[in-house]
Amino acid sequence: QLSFVTIGRGVQNYTCPSGATKPVQNGTNGGAVAQLFDVTSIIASSQAEGQNSLLGPLNDQFPKVCFHHFNAAGTPVFDCGDKGIILGLKLEAVDAPVGAQASANGAKAVPWLNLAAKEGSRDITKVIRVVTAGGSPPSGCAGYYPEDVISVDYAAQYWFFNNGTLSS
């Protein structure tokens, strides 16, 4: 069942290991770091009214509900405090639709994801990332050193599911 919906804002981190021609998202410096804001109420009311609402500064309008990062093993982690925690296992990824919003520096939107819960998760069984904006790496590694972390701004909707009842 759908538990809650968030808007995430943060960075996707990439590195260019020695000899690489394209940035990768693995290793201790790869992955994402983002704050996720609970927008369950606005998503529900927008769908009910059949209209889209413009979001202002999320810090002022919506509570921070989750912190997203990658652990040392390269697993995506969504720590949502009392709402649960999920260590994600990627089931599938699809490219963002043509015309998806780029970031301010022109980075294309990262793929949409379907993640299942791995061992160590609590209360959250699935998370889906959709409506992505920005976050894709540069096209090549020219000008980057192996120790460089390439951080690219991104935003996305994250839909969290559990086997219980709506907990927003």
C-alpha positions in Angstrom: 0.0 0.0 0.0 1.1 3.6 -0.6 2.4 4.9 2.7 3.7 8.4 1.8 5.0 10.6 -1.0 8.0 12.9 -1.0 9.9 15.3 -3.1 13.6 14.8 -2.9 16.2 17.5 -3.5 19.9 16.8 -3.5 22.9 15.7 -5.6 23.8 12.7 -7.6 27.6 12.0 -7.1 29.9 10.5 -9.7 33.6 9.7 -9.9 36.0 9.0 -12.8 38.1 6.0 -11.7 41.5 5.8 -13.2 41.2 4.8 -16.9 37.5 5.5 -17.1 36.1 7.4 -20.0 32.7 8.1 -18.5 31.7 9.0 -14.9 30.3 6.2 -12.7 28.2 6.1 -9.7 29.9 3.6 -7.4 32.6 3.4 -4.8 32.7 5.3 -1.5 32.1 8.7 -3.2 29.3 7.6 -5.6 25.6 7.7 -5.1 23.1 10.3 -4.0 22.6 12.6 -1.0 19.2 14.2 -0.7 16.6 15.5 1.8 13.1 14.2 1.2 10.1 16.3 2.1 6.7 14.8 2.8 4.2 16.1 0.2 1.6 13.4 0.7 -1.1 15.9 1.4 -0.5 18.1 -1.6 -0.2 15.1 -4.0 -3.5 13.7 -2.7 -5.4 17.1 -3.0 -3.9 17.8 -6.4 -5.0 14.4 -7.7 -8.5 14.9 -6.2 -8.8 18.3 -7.8 -7.3 17.3 -11.1 -4.7 20.1 -11.1 -1.0 20.5 -10.5 0.2 22.7 -7.7 3.4 24.8 -7.9 5.8 24.1 -5.1 7.7 26.9 -3.5 10.7 26.5 -1.2 10.2 23.0 0.3 12.0 23.9 3.6 9.2 26.3 4.4 6.2 24.3 3.3 6.8 20.7 4.1 8.5 18.7 6.8 11.7 16.8 6.1 10.8 13.2 6.5 13.7 11.2 5.0 17.4 11.4 4.4 18.7 9.6 1.3 22.3 8.5 0.9 24.3 5.4 -0.2 26.0 3.3 2.4 29.6 2.0 2.2 28.4 -1.1 0.3 26.9 1.2 -2.4 23.3 0.4 -1.4 20.8 3.3 -1.6 19.4 4.0 1.9 16.3 6.0 2.7 16.2 6.7 6.5 12.7 8.0 7.2 12.8 7.9 11.0 9.6 6.7 12.6 8.1 5.9 9.1 10.8 3.3 8.5 14.0 2.7 6.6 14.7 1.0 3.3 17.9 -0.4 1.9 17.0 -0.5 -1.8 17.5 -3.3 -4.3 17.1 -2.0 -7.9 14.4 -4.1 -9.6 14.2 -1.9 -12.7 15.1 1.4 -14.2 13.6 3.3 -17.2 14.9 6.4 -18.8 13.1 9.6 -17.8 10.6 10.6 -20.5 11.8 12.8 -23.4 11.5 16.4 -22.3 12.0 15.7 -18.6 13.3 18.7 -16.8 17.1 19.3 -16.8 19.0 20.7 -13.9 20.2 24.4 -13.8 23.5 23.3 -15.3 21.8 21.4 -18.1 22.2 17.9 -16.8 19.5 15.5 -18.1 17.1 13.8 -15.8 18.2 10.6 -14.1 16.2 7.4 -14.8 13.0 6.4 -12.9 13.5 3.5 -10.5 11.6 0.7 -8.8 13.4 -0.4 -5.6 12.5 -3.3 -3.3 13.6 -3.6 0.3 16.8 -5.5 1.1 17.6 -7.2 4.5 17.9 -4.5 7.2 14.9 -2.5 6.0 12.1 -1.7 8.4 8.4 -0.9 7.7 9.0 0.2 4.1 8.9 -2.5 1.4 9.2 -0.6 -1.8 10.1 2.9 -3.2 9.5 4.2 -6.7 11.4 7.2 -8.0 9.6 9.2 -10.7 9.3 12.7 -12.2 13.1 13.2 -12.0 14.8 16.5 -12.9 18.6 16.7 -13.5 21.2 14.5 -11.9 22.8 12.9 -14.9 26.6 12.9 -15.1 28.7 14.8 -17.6 29.3 12.8 -20.9 33.0 12.1 -20.2 35.9 12.1 -17.8 38.1 14.7 -19.5 39.3 17.2 -17.0 38.4 15.1 -13.9 40.8 13.2 -11.6 40.1 9.9 -10.0 39.7 11.5 -6.6 37.2 14.1 -7.9 33.6 13.9 -6.8 31.3 15.2 -9.5 28.0 16.4 -7.8 25.0 17.1 -10.0 21.8 18.7 -8.7 18.6 16.7 -9.0 15.1 16.5 -7.8 12.5 13.7 -7.9 9.3 12.3 -6.5 9.7 9.2 -4.3 6.6 7.0 -3.6 7.0 4.8 -0.5 5.0 1.6 0.1 4.5 -0.8 2.9 2.4 -3.8 3.6 0.3 -2.0 6.2 -1.9 1.1 6.2 -1.3 4.7 5.0 0.9 6.2 7.6 1.1 9.8 6.6 
